[in-house]
Amino acid sequence: MEVLAKNIKHLRGLKGISQEVLAKELSVTRSRVGSYEEDRSSPTLEFLIDFSDYFRIPIDILVKKDLTKAQDVSFIEVGDKRILFPISVDIDNENLIEVVSVKASAGYLLGYDDPEFIEQLEKIKLPFLPTGKHRAFPIKGDSMLPMKDGSYVVAEFVEDIKNIKSGDSYIVITRNDGLTYKRIYNQIEENQSFLLKPDNPSYKSYNVPLSEVLEMWKFTCSINTQEYEEHELKLSSIIQMFNGLGVELAALKKSIV
């Protein structure tokens, strides 16, 4: 249980509390906390449950994953035994964006809760972004024209996916299909699902059950890795015009009703 012992000590240190304080919070003796941190004895199930609740980290993560690379205790639990590590910052305390490369995206579902996986991701800084947890994800294919294949979408983590705003575009992480980027329509009240709609009319829309969705990240900005051609820029303008018109017509329809 060496990993667990290191995690208990490290997380307590990150929170800036003594063994005495942690012991009092969890209704145990200081000597028990010390024995667990020094790996002289194994924590009881009751202690693990209380410790897990106190730090909001699933027990299996505490037991299996080395969390000593984490520099903050502000983990975000996203369900299904998944946690999101805190915002990365540079030496000036400026937020950094973790870039999930095409190569790294293949292992994203396996490495989301591994601090070493997150630590190895390239990081960039975009000072104009709003506050929040952002990541950059690679775009494959042309289902979201005018977004080109190979571009990156910088997106902000959505803590409560039930509050997804219909008509906006999101990076969606699903249990079986992995990572995709689509325009989302919230159908939770109707049938406990989301409608994923491509902007490219050559592709069909499809439904994803709420139970299949692991993470959602709301579009903030995009980074193109190649120059647009003239005809593509015209297409972009047309699509934006019709998208805007659709929003206006929807608003007008509501006002009439």
LINQUI-V546529 format. One line per field, one symbol per residue. phi: phi as a letter, one per 40 degrees, with the letter a starting at -180 (. if undefined). A space follows every 50 residues. Layout:
phi=???
This chain:
phi=.ccccccccccccccgbcccccdccbfbccccccccccgcaccccccccc cccccfbddcccccbcccccbabccbcbgffbbbccccbcccgccbbcbc cdccccbcccbdbbdcccccccbbbbccccchcbbbbcbbgbcbdccccg cbbcbbcbcbccbdccgcbacbbbcbbgcabacbbcbcccafabcbbccc ccbccacbcdccccabbcdbabbcbacccdcccccdcccccccccccccc ccccccc
